[in-house]
Amino acid sequence: MFLAEVTGTVWATKKVDNLANLRFLVVRPGKLHKKADDEYVIVADVLGAGPGEQVICAYGHAARRAICPENPSSLSIEAAVIGIVDKLDITETSTES
């Protein structure tokens, strides 16, 4: 799982049949490394997240299972929104001596 910010929406009028009723968002994952953060991920969204919101996303089987628990292998997705963040509390700790 990863945290991300919704930065946009993907509009695709032609999709494979198993994606016909899904909405797609563009998200920017939170910074995981000390390099420039310029990567975007396209995620399926059934929760109704919007631009500027922080979301929790899942990859692979976990993403497919979250959207279609009865038959996850029937979806052609790799990532999905599985939660919309209301509040995030992070306690910074120093590991330096």
C-alpha positions in Angstrom: 0.0 0.0 0.0 1.0 3.6 -0.5 -0.2 7.1 0.2 -0.8 9.4 -2.7 -2.4 12.7 -3.7 -5.1 12.8 -6.4 -3.9 15.1 -9.1 -6.4 14.4 -11.9 -8.9 12.2 -13.6 -8.4 9.9 -16.6 -11.2 9.9 -19.2 -11.3 6.8 -21.5 -14.5 6.3 -23.5 -13.2 3.0 -24.9 -12.1 0.4 -22.4 -12.0 -3.4 -22.2 -15.3 -4.8 -21.0 -14.2 -5.6 -17.4 -13.3 -1.9 -16.8 -16.5 -0.4 -18.3 -17.9 0.8 -14.9 -14.7 2.0 -13.3 -13.5 5.5 -12.8 -9.7 6.2 -13.1 -7.6 8.8 -11.3 -4.1 10.1 -11.7 -2.3 10.1 -8.3 1.2 11.2 -7.2 2.6 8.7 -4.7 4.1 10.2 -1.5 7.9 10.5 -1.5 9.4 7.2 -0.8 13.0 8.0 -1.9 15.3 11.0 -1.7 15.0 11.8 -5.4 12.7 14.1 -7.4 9.1 13.0 -7.0 7.8 13.2 -10.5 6.1 9.8 -10.9 2.3 9.3 -11.4 0.2 6.2 -11.1 -3.2 5.6 -12.7 -5.6 4.0 -10.2 -9.1 2.6 -10.3 -11.5 4.5 -7.9 -14.8 3.3 -6.6 -14.8 5.5 -3.5 -15.2 8.9 -5.2 -11.9 10.6 -4.4 -11.3 14.0 -5.8 -8.4 16.3 -6.8 -6.2 17.3 -3.9 -7.3 14.5 -1.6 -4.9 12.1 0.1 -5.7 8.5 -0.7 -4.5 5.0 0.3 -3.8 2.8 -2.7 -3.1 -0.8 -3.1 -1.2 -2.7 -5.9 -1.8 -5.9 -7.7 -4.0 -8.7 -6.3 -4.9 -6.5 -3.2 -6.2 -3.8 -5.5 -8.2 -6.2 -7.6 -9.6 -7.9 -4.5 -10.7 -4.6 -2.9 -12.8 -3.7 -6.0 -14.0 -7.2 -6.9 -13.7 -9.6 -3.9 -15.7 -12.4 -5.5 -13.5 -12.7 -8.6 -10.4 -10.4 -8.4 -8.7 -12.1 -11.4 -11.6 -10.7 -13.6 -10.3 -7.1 -13.5 -7.5 -5.7 -15.6 -6.2 -3.2 -13.1 -2.9 -2.9 -11.3 -3.7 -0.2 -8.6 -6.8 1.0 -6.8 -7.9 3.5 -4.2 -8.8 1.6 -1.1 -9.3 4.5 1.3 -9.6 8.3 1.4 -7.5 9.9 4.2 -9.4 12.1 6.7 -6.4 12.8 8.9 -2.7 11.8 8.9 -0.6 12.0 12.0 3.1 11.4 11.6 5.6 11.5 14.4 9.1 12.2 13.2 11.9 10.4 15.1 15.6 10.9 14.6 17.8 7.8 14.2 21.0 9.9 14.3 23.2 9.7 17.5 
